[in-house]
Amino acid sequence: MEGLQKLVKFNFKNYYVSSLELHLSTLDLLLLLL
């Protein structure tokens, strides 16, 4: 059970970080277009 919880936390962190990076790269593109 504890292993499953760690896996969920790890996946959630990965998802959060990747979505944050995607957001930042989108912002960079918008700034380049301005």
Buried (B, 14 or more C-beta within 10 A) or exposed (E): EEEEEEEEEEEEEEEEEEEEEEEEEEEEEEEEEE
